[in-house]
Amino acid sequence: MAEESKVYIDGDLVPKREAKISVYDHGLLYGDGVFEGIRVYGGRPFRLAEHLERLYRSAQAIWLKIPMETRCLAAAVRRTVKANRIRDGYVRLVVTRGCGTLGLDPNKCPRPSVIIIADTITLYPEEYYRNGLALVTVNTPRINPAALSPQIKSLNYLNNIMAKIDGLNAGCVEAVMLNSQGYVAECTGDNIFIVRSGRLRTPPESAGILVGITRQVVMEIASRLRIRVEEVDMTKYDLYTAEECFLCGTAAEIVPVAKIDGRAIGGGRPGKITLKLLAHFRRLTKAAR
């Protein structure tokens, strides 16, 4: 019988079936908390320092004090990965406001909770990486940055979930979200890039995107390959007329796009620059094993 996986909860590794939080936890009641998704390659959390830095920034932005020093939290992540014997997988690191009372007052939650899940993950089948996936732009807009900063990776993903449902109802596994001005922001769980005249283009932070860790890795690889990257506002027209398009994210890595709103992108198959970036990304993560 396979050994049951373990979940880290506030300092303890407990069997998955016993991993529970209180129904009074404000992370459950109000989505009050932050999280990070981290890939594991060869048993090592990839870009762990960058993920933790973003987690602590997100927490600070919502007045949430993570009850562990960064080095201790990093050790807890590695401990959880090791305990679950994860070689290539995924970590979901969650910090909730903690158990409190009914009502919004965060002061009624005396101590935040830290939860770490380490497991395997397959977001998209391999055929999407070979042939590209189809996207649809949806009517659910990205939350206005004036209301909530997109840099806060909070537990409340309802905006993204509603857009995801729109996409699924249209027969697509991923969807493009526009901001309140009609510019391209991001997909429901990934950042988006296009290729035009041999250059990469991606929406800027001001468009209301979450600045992804994998997005930064893509830009680093592009720099080494002497591919120019431009952070510019983009419309649906820019997507439709792109030579290539791809998505990137921690779970998805780099996945080519073949169609958007029924329109073939480029030749309707993954483009040369996209495939080159994907190959270099896979070599980079293989070296991290």
C-alpha positions as YAML, in Angstrom:
chain: A
units: angstrom
residues:
- id: 1
  name: MET
  ca: [0.00, 0.00, 0.00]
- id: 2
  name: ALA
  ca: [1.35, 3.42, -0.94]
- id: 3
  name: GLU
  ca: [2.27, 5.65, 1.95]
- id: 4
  name: GLU
  ca: [-0.32, 8.37, 2.56]
- id: 5
  name: SER
  ca: [0.83, 11.85, 1.68]
- id: 6
  name: LYS
  ca: [1.38, 14.40, 4.42]
- id: 7
  name: VAL
  ca: [0.34, 18.02, 4.77]
- id: 8
  name: TYR
  ca: [2.19, 20.63, 6.81]
- id: 9
  name: ILE
  ca: [-0.12, 22.56, 9.13]
- id: 10
  name: ASP
  ca: [1.34, 25.01, 11.63]
- id: 11
  name: GLY
  ca: [4.53, 23.10, 12.29]
- id: 12
  name: ASP
  ca: [3.20, 19.55, 12.06]
- id: 13
  name: LEU
  ca: [3.16, 17.06, 9.19]
- id: 14
  name: VAL
  ca: [-0.16, 15.24, 9.34]
- id: 15
  name: PRO
  ca: [-1.64, 12.53, 7.08]
- id: 16
  name: LYS
  ca: [-3.68, 13.95, 4.21]
- id: 17
  name: ARG
  ca: [-6.97, 12.53, 5.53]
- id: 18
  name: GLU
  ca: [-6.36, 14.21, 8.89]
- id: 19
  name: ALA
  ca: [-5.35, 17.58, 7.43]
- id: 20
  name: LYS
  ca: [-8.09, 19.94, 8.61]
- id: 21
  name: ILE
  ca: [-8.63, 23.58, 9.44]
- id: 22
  name: SER
  ca: [-11.38, 25.18, 11.52]
- id: 23
  name: VAL
  ca: [-14.62, 26.26, 9.85]
- id: 24
  name: TYR
  ca: [-13.95, 29.55, 11.65]
- id: 25
  name: ASP
  ca: [-10.70, 30.13, 9.77]
- id: 26
  name: HIS
  ca: [-11.00, 33.44, 7.94]
- id: 27
  name: GLY
  ca: [-9.24, 31.96, 4.94]
- id: 28
  name: LEU
  ca: [-12.32, 29.78, 4.48]
- id: 29
  name: LEU
  ca: [-14.92, 32.29, 5.63]
- id: 30
  name: TYR
  ca: [-13.67, 35.32, 3.70]
- id: 31
  name: GLY
  ca: [-10.77, 34.29, 1.46]
- id: 32
  name: ASP
  ca: [-8.57, 36.23, 3.87]
- id: 33
  name: GLY
  ca: [-5.06, 35.02, 3.19]
- id: 34
  name: VAL
  ca: [-2.34, 34.65, 0.59]
- id: 35
  name: PHE
  ca: [-0.69, 31.79, -1.25]
- id: 36
  name: GLU
  ca: [2.02, 30.71, -3.66]
- id: 37
  name: GLY
  ca: [2.25, 27.83, -6.12]
- id: 38
  name: ILE
  ca: [5.79, 26.49, -6.50]
- id: 39
  name: ARG
  ca: [7.10, 23.86, -8.92]
- id: 40
  name: VAL
  ca: [9.45, 21.13, -7.76]
- id: 41
  name: TYR
  ca: [12.11, 19.75, -10.08]
- id: 42
  name: GLY
  ca: [14.38, 16.93, -8.96]
- id: 43
  name: GLY
  ca: [13.12, 17.29, -5.41]
- id: 44
  name: ARG
  ca: [14.03, 20.99, -5.28]
- id: 45
  name: PRO
  ca: [11.51, 23.84, -5.12]
- id: 46
  name: PHE
  ca: [12.16, 26.03, -8.18]
- id: 47
  name: ARG
  ca: [12.78, 29.74, -7.57]
- id: 48
  name: LEU
  ca: [11.78, 29.29, -3.94]
- id: 49
  name: ALA
  ca: [13.38, 32.56, -2.81]
- id: 50
  name: GLU
  ca: [11.40, 34.56, -5.38]
- id: 51
  name: HIS
  ca: [8.14, 32.86, -4.44]
- id: 52
  name: LEU
  ca: [8.68, 33.48, -0.74]
- id: 53
  name: GLU
  ca: [9.59, 37.10, -1.37]
- id: 54
  name: ARG
  ca: [6.30, 37.58, -3.22]
- id: 55
  name: LEU
  ca: [4.38, 35.74, -0.50]
- id: 56
  name: TYR
  ca: [5.71, 38.02, 2.21]
- id: 57
  name: ARG
  ca: [4.97, 41.10, 0.09]
- id: 58
  name: SER
  ca: [1.41, 39.92, -0.46]
- id: 59
  name: ALA
  ca: [1.01, 39.31, 3.28]
- id: 60
  name: GLN
  ca: [2.41, 42.72, 4.18]
- id: 61
  name: ALA
  ca: [0.03, 44.39, 1.76]
- id: 62
  name: ILE
  ca: [-3.00, 42.95, 3.58]
- id: 63
  name: TRP
  ca: [-1.63, 43.50, 7.12]
- id: 64
  name: LEU
  ca: [-1.00, 39.78, 7.61]
- id: 65
  name: LYS
  ca: [2.01, 38.80, 9.71]
- id: 66
  name: ILE
  ca: [3.40, 35.44, 8.65]
- id: 67
  name: PRO
  ca: [4.33, 33.70, 11.93]
- id: 68
  name: MET
  ca: [7.65, 32.35, 10.61]
- id: 69
  name: GLU
  ca: [10.90, 33.81, 9.42]
- id: 70
  name: THR
  ca: [11.63, 33.35, 5.73]
- id: 71
  name: ARG
  ca: [14.40, 30.81, 6.32]
- id: 72
  name: CYS
  ca: [12.14, 28.74, 8.57]
- id: 73
  name: LEU
  ca: [9.35, 28.77, 6.02]
- id: 74
  name: ALA
  ca: [11.77, 27.74, 3.28]
- id: 75
  name: ALA
  ca: [12.92, 24.84, 5.48]
- id: 76
  name: ALA
  ca: [9.29, 23.85, 6.06]
- id: 77
  name: VAL
  ca: [8.65, 23.76, 2.31]
- id: 78
  name: ARG
  ca: [11.68, 21.54, 1.72]
- id: 79
  name: ARG
  ca: [10.70, 19.33, 4.64]
- id: 80
  name: THR
  ca: [7.21, 18.82, 3.21]
- id: 81
  name: VAL
  ca: [8.57, 18.03, -0.26]
- id: 82
  name: LYS
  ca: [10.98, 15.50, 1.21]
- id: 83
  name: ALA
  ca: [8.34, 13.91, 3.44]
- id: 84
  name: ASN
  ca: [6.14, 13.30, 0.38]
- id: 85
  name: ARG
  ca: [9.05, 12.07, -1.76]
- id: 86
  name: ILE
  ca: [8.18, 14.56, -4.49]
- id: 87
  name: ARG
  ca: [10.72, 14.59, -7.29]
- id: 88
  name: ASP
  ca: [8.76, 16.52, -9.91]
- id: 89
  name: GLY
  ca: [5.63, 18.14, -8.59]
- id: 90
  name: TYR
  ca: [3.99, 21.15, -7.10]
- id: 91
  name: VAL
  ca: [3.77, 22.91, -3.74]
- id: 92
  name: ARG
  ca: [0.79, 24.96, -2.63]
- id: 93
  name: LEU
  ca: [1.88, 27.25, 0.20]
- id: 94
  name: VAL
  ca: [-1.01, 28.95, 1.99]
- id: 95
  name: VAL
  ca: [-1.11, 31.48, 4.81]
- id: 96
  name: THR
  ca: [-4.57, 32.23, 6.21]
- id: 97
  name: ARG
  ca: [-5.61, 34.90, 8.67]
- id: 98
  name: GLY
  ca: [-6.34, 32.04, 11.03]
- id: 99
  name: CYS
  ca: [-9.20, 31.00, 13.24]
- id: 100
  name: GLY
  ca: [-11.41, 33.84, 14.45]
- id: 101
  name: THR
  ca: [-15.02, 34.81, 14.97]
- id: 102
  name: LEU
  ca: [-17.86, 35.44, 12.55]
- id: 103
  name: GLY
  ca: [-17.33, 38.93, 11.20]
- id: 104
  name: LEU
  ca: [-14.67, 40.64, 9.14]
- id: 105
  name: ASP
  ca: [-12.49, 41.98, 11.96]
- id: 106
  name: PRO
  ca: [-9.01, 40.44, 11.43]
- id: 107
  name: ASN
  ca: [-8.06, 41.45, 14.98]
- id: 108
  name: LYS
  ca: [-10.30, 38.62, 16.17]
- id: 109
  name: CYS
  ca: [-7.86, 36.13, 14.61]
- id: 110
  name: PRO
  ca: [-5.00, 35.78, 17.11]
- id: 111
  name: ARG
  ca: [-2.64, 33.69, 14.94]
- id: 112
  name: PRO
  ca: [-2.33, 33.07, 11.19]
- id: 113
  name: SER
  ca: [-2.08, 29.49, 9.92]
- id: 114
  name: VAL
  ca: [0.57, 28.15, 7.56]
- id: 115
  name: ILE
  ca: [-0.37, 25.22, 5.32]
- id: 116
  name: ILE
  ca: [1.93, 23.46, 2.85]
- id: 117
  name: ILE
  ca: [0.76, 20.83, 0.38]
- id: 118
  name: ALA
  ca: [3.25, 18.96, -1.81]
- id: 119
  name: ASP
  ca: [1.86, 16.78, -4.57]
- id: 120
  name: THR
  ca: [2.17, 15.87, -8.23]
- id: 121
  name: ILE
  ca: [0.49, 18.01, -10.90]
- id: 122
  name: THR
  ca: [-0.32, 17.90, -14.60]
- id: 123
  name: LEU
  ca: [-2.10, 21.03, -15.74]
- id: 124
  name: TYR
  ca: [-2.21, 20.44, -19.50]
- id: 125
  name: PRO
  ca: [-1.73, 17.27, -21.56]
- id: 126
  name: GLU
  ca: [1.48, 17.02, -23.58]
- id: 127
  name: GLU
  ca: [-0.44, 17.42, -26.86]
- id: 128
  name: TYR
  ca: [-1.07, 21.08, -26.01]
- id: 129
  name: TYR
  ca: [2.69, 21.68, -25.84]
- id: 130
  name: ARG
  ca: [3.11, 20.00, -29.24]
- id: 131
  name: ASN
  ca: [0.08, 21.46, -31.02]
- id: 132
  name: GLY
  ca: [-0.93, 24.54, -28.99]
- id: 133
  name: LEU
  ca: [-4.16, 25.24, -27.17]
- id: 134
  name: ALA
  ca: [-7.18, 27.35, -28.02]
- id: 135
  name: LEU
  ca: [-8.09, 30.46, -26.03]
- id: 136
  name: VAL
  ca: [-11.19, 32.61, -25.84]
- id: 137
  name: THR
  ca: [-11.50, 36.17, -24.57]
- id: 138
  name: VAL
  ca: [-14.23, 36.45, -21.95]
- id: 139
  name: ASN
  ca: [-16.55, 39.14, -20.66]
- id: 140
  name: THR
  ca: [-15.48, 38.80, -17.02]
- id: 141
  name: PRO
  ca: [-12.99, 41.67, -16.59]
- id: 142
  name: ARG
  ca: [-9.89, 41.67, -14.41]
- id: 143
  name: ILE
  ca: [-10.49, 43.36, -11.05]
- id: 144
  name: ASN
  ca: [-9.61, 47.05, -11.22]
- id: 145
  name: PRO
  ca: [-6.16, 47.58, -9.62]
- id: 146
  name: ALA
  ca: [-7.63, 50.59, -7.81]
- id: 147
  name: ALA
  ca: [-9.88, 48.18, -5.90]
- id: 148
  name: LEU
  ca: [-7.33, 45.45, -5.15]
- id: 149
  name: SER
  ca: [-3.72, 45.26, -6.26]
- id: 150
  name: PRO
  ca: [-3.17, 42.33, -8.64]
- id: 151
  name: GLN
  ca: [0.22, 41.86, -6.96]
- id: 152
  name: ILE
  ca: [-1.57, 40.47, -3.91]
- id: 153
  name: LYS
  ca: [-1.86, 36.74, -4.57]
- id: 154
  name: SER
  ca: [-4.86, 36.32, -2.30]
- id: 155
  name: LEU
  ca: [-6.98, 33.29, -1.52]
- id: 156
  name: ASN
  ca: [-9.99, 34.94, -3.14]
- id: 157
  name: TYR
  ca: [-9.77, 33.83, -6.77]
- id: 158
  name: LEU
  ca: [-13.45, 34.22, -7.57]
- id: 159
  name: ASN
  ca: [-12.74, 36.75, -10.34]
- id: 160
  name: ASN
  ca: [-10.47, 34.22, -12.07]
- id: 161
  name: ILE
  ca: [-12.88, 31.36, -11.42]
- id: 162
  name: MET
  ca: [-15.77, 33.21, -13.08]
- id: 163
  name: ALA
  ca: [-13.57, 33.89, -16.11]
- id: 164
  name: LYS
  ca: [-12.50, 30.24, -16.10]
- id: 165
  name: ILE
  ca: [-16.16, 29.18, -16.18]
- id: 166
  name: ASP
  ca: [-16.76, 31.54, -19.11]
- id: 167
  name: GLY
  ca: [-13.89, 29.90, -20.96]
- id: 168
  name: LEU
  ca: [-15.00, 26.35, -20.17]
- id: 169
  name: ASN
  ca: [-18.53, 27.17, -21.33]
- id: 170
  name: ALA
  ca: [-16.99, 28.30, -24.61]
- id: 171
  name: GLY
  ca: [-15.13, 25.00, -24.92]
- id: 172
  name: CYS
  ca: [-11.67, 26.32, -23.96]
- id: 173
  name: VAL
  ca: [-9.52, 25.27, -21.01]
- id: 174
  name: GLU
  ca: [-8.04, 28.75, -20.61]
- id: 175
  name: ALA
  ca: [-9.40, 32.26, -21.16]
- id: 176
  name: VAL
  ca: [-8.03, 35.75, -21.73]
- id: 177
  name: MET
  ca: [-9.19, 38.47, -19.33]
- id: 178
  name: LEU
  ca: [-9.28, 42.13, -20.31]
- id: 179
  name: ASN
  ca: [-8.98, 45.03, -17.88]
- id: 180
  name: SER
  ca: [-11.57, 47.76, -17.35]
- id: 181
  name: GLN
  ca: [-10.05, 49.76, -20.24]
- id: 182
  name: GLY
  ca: [-10.36, 46.89, -22.67]
- id: 183
  name: TYR
  ca: [-6.67, 46.03, -22.77]
- id: 184
  name: VAL
  ca: [-5.37, 42.47, -22.42]
- id: 185
  name: ALA
  ca: [-4.43, 41.68, -18.83]
- id: 186
  name: GLU
  ca: [-3.77, 37.99, -18.33]
- id: 187
  name: CYS
  ca: [-5.39, 34.58, -18.47]
- id: 188
  name: THR
  ca: [-7.23, 32.98, -15.56]
- id: 189
  name: GLY
  ca: [-4.07, 31.37, -14.25]
- id: 190
  name: ASP
  ca: [-1.25, 32.39, -16.58]
- id: 191
  name: ASN
  ca: [0.55, 35.38, -18.05]
- id: 192
  name: ILE
  ca: [0.40, 35.86, -21.81]
- id: 193
  name: PHE
  ca: [3.02, 36.75, -24.45]
- id: 194
  name: ILE
  ca: [2.83, 37.32, -28.18]
- id: 195
  name: VAL
  ca: [5.54, 37.49, -30.84]
- id: 196
  name: ARG
  ca: [5.60, 40.29, -33.38]
- id: 197
  name: SER
  ca: [8.52, 41.03, -35.75]
- id: 198
  name: GLY
  ca: [10.76, 38.72, -33.74]
- id: 199
  name: ARG
  ca: [10.05, 40.54, -30.47]
- id: 200
  name: LEU
  ca: [8.16, 39.38, -27.41]
- id: 201
  name: ARG
  ca: [5.31, 41.53, -26.15]
- id: 202
  name: THR
  ca: [3.49, 41.11, -22.87]
- id: 203
  name: PRO
  ca: [1.10, 43.31, -20.87]
- id: 204
  name: PRO
  ca: [2.76, 45.62, -18.32]
- id: 205
  name: GLU
  ca: [2.10, 45.58, -14.59]
- id: 206
  name: SER
  ca: [-0.16, 48.63, -15.05]
- id: 207
  name: ALA
  ca: [-2.55, 46.48, -17.12]
- id: 208
  name: GLY
  ca: [-3.62, 44.72, -13.92]
- id: 209
  name: ILE
  ca: [-1.54, 41.57, -14.13]
- id: 210
  name: LEU
  ca: [0.09, 39.45, -11.48]
- id: 211
  name: VAL
  ca: [3.80, 39.68, -12.26]
- id: 212
  name: GLY
  ca: [4.54, 35.97, -12.49]
- id: 213
  name: ILE
  ca: [7.74, 34.22, -11.46]
- id: 214
  name: THR
  ca: [7.69, 32.14, -14.66]
- id: 215
  name: ARG
  ca: [7.05, 35.34, -16.63]
- id: 216
  name: GLN
  ca: [10.32, 36.67, -15.23]
- id: 217
  name: VAL
  ca: [12.13, 33.45, -16.10]
- id: 218
  name: VAL
  ca: [10.85, 33.73, -19.69]
- id: 219
  name: MET
  ca: [12.17, 37.28, -19.89]
- id: 220
  name: GLU
  ca: [15.55, 36.16, -18.54]
- id: 221
  name: ILE
  ca: [15.78, 33.40, -21.14]
- id: 222
  name: ALA
  ca: [14.78, 35.84, -23.89]
- id: 223
  name: SER
  ca: [17.52, 38.20, -22.80]
- id: 224
  name: ARG
  ca: [20.12, 35.44, -23.04]
- id: 225
  name: LEU
  ca: [18.81, 34.58, -26.52]
- id: 226
  name: ARG
  ca: [18.96, 38.26, -27.50]
- id: 227
  name: ILE
  ca: [15.21, 38.40, -28.04]
- id: 228
  name: ARG
  ca: [13.82, 41.82, -27.23]
- id: 229
  name: VAL
  ca: [10.95, 41.96, -24.74]
- id: 230
  name: GLU
  ca: [8.45, 44.83, -24.68]
- id: 231
  name: GLU
  ca: [5.94, 45.40, -21.88]
- id: 232
  name: VAL
  ca: [3.13, 47.23, -23.66]
- id: 233
  name: ASP
  ca: [-0.65, 47.55, -23.57]
- id: 234
  name: MET
  ca: [-2.26, 45.14, -26.02]
- id: 235
  name: THR
  ca: [-5.74, 44.82, -27.50]
- id: 236
  name: LYS
  ca: [-7.57, 41.81, -28.86]
- id: 237
  name: TYR
  ca: [-6.44, 42.97, -32.31]
- id: 238
  name: ASP
  ca: [-2.83, 42.51, -31.21]
- id: 239
  name: LEU
  ca: [-3.62, 38.94, -30.15]
- id: 240
  name: TYR
  ca: [-5.45, 38.12, -33.37]
- id: 241
  name: THR
  ca: [-2.66, 39.41, -35.60]
- id: 242
  name: ALA
  ca: [0.26, 38.02, -33.59]
- id: 243
  name: GLU
  ca: [2.82, 35.81, -35.28]
- id: 244
  name: GLU
  ca: [2.97, 33.58, -32.22]
- id: 245
  name: CYS
  ca: [1.39, 33.44, -28.78]
- id: 246
  name: PHE
  ca: [2.08, 31.49, -25.61]
- id: 247
  name: LEU
  ca: [1.12, 31.38, -21.95]
- id: 248
  name: CYS
  ca: [3.35, 30.89, -18.96]
- id: 249
  name: GLY
  ca: [2.85, 30.12, -15.32]
- id: 250
  name: THR
  ca: [4.22, 28.02, -12.50]
- id: 251
  name: ALA
  ca: [1.97, 25.05, -13.16]
- id: 252
  name: ALA
  ca: [1.65, 25.48, -16.95]
- id: 253
  name: GLU
  ca: [5.32, 26.34, -17.52]
- id: 254
  name: ILE
  ca: [5.31, 27.56, -21.18]
- id: 255
  name: VAL
  ca: [2.40, 26.42, -23.34]
- id: 256
  name: PRO
  ca: [1.91, 27.49, -26.98]
- id: 257
  name: VAL
  ca: [-1.36, 28.95, -28.25]
- id: 258
  name: ALA
  ca: [-2.77, 27.89, -31.62]
- id: 259
  name: LYS
  ca: [-6.09, 29.77, -31.71]
- id: 260
  name: ILE
  ca: [-7.73, 32.75, -30.05]
- id: 261
  name: ASP
  ca: [-11.48, 33.31, -30.46]
- id: 262
  name: GLY
  ca: [-11.43, 30.83, -33.34]
- id: 263
  name: ARG
  ca: [-8.67, 32.66, -35.21]
- id: 264
  name: ALA
  ca: [-5.49, 30.73, -36.03]
- id: 265
  name: ILE
  ca: [-2.39, 32.41, -34.60]
- id: 266
  name: GLY
  ca: [0.46, 32.43, -37.08]
- id: 267
  name: GLY
  ca: [0.26, 29.10, -38.85]
- id: 268
  name: GLY
  ca: [-2.08, 27.67, -36.24]
- id: 269
  name: ARG
  ca: [0.78, 25.74, -34.64]
- id: 270
  name: PRO
  ca: [3.49, 26.56, -32.08]
- id: 271
  name: GLY
  ca: [5.95, 29.09, -33.51]
- id: 272
  name: LYS
  ca: [9.74, 28.91, -33.68]
- id: 273
  name: ILE
  ca: [10.42, 31.44, -30.93]
- id: 274
  name: THR
  ca: [7.86, 29.84, -28.61]
- id: 275
  name: LEU
  ca: [9.40, 26.41, -29.13]
- id: 276
  name: LYS
  ca: [12.90, 27.79, -28.61]
- id: 277
  name: LEU
  ca: [11.86, 29.40, -25.31]
- id: 278
  name: LEU
  ca: [10.11, 26.19, -24.22]
- id: 279
  name: ALA
  ca: [13.20, 24.12, -25.02]
- id: 280
  name: HIS
  ca: [15.46, 26.46, -23.06]
- id: 281
  name: PHE
  ca: [12.99, 26.52, -20.17]
- id: 282
  name: ARG
  ca: [12.96, 22.73, -20.01]
- id: 283
  name: ARG
  ca: [16.74, 22.61, -20.09]
- id: 284
  name: LEU
  ca: [16.85, 25.14, -17.27]
- id: 285
  name: THR
  ca: [14.45, 23.16, -15.10]
- id: 286
  name: LYS
  ca: [16.22, 19.91, -15.95]
- id: 287
  name: ALA
  ca: [19.48, 21.45, -14.74]
- id: 288
  name: ALA
  ca: [17.70, 22.33, -11.49]
- id: 289
  name: ARG
  ca: [16.98, 18.65, -10.85]
...
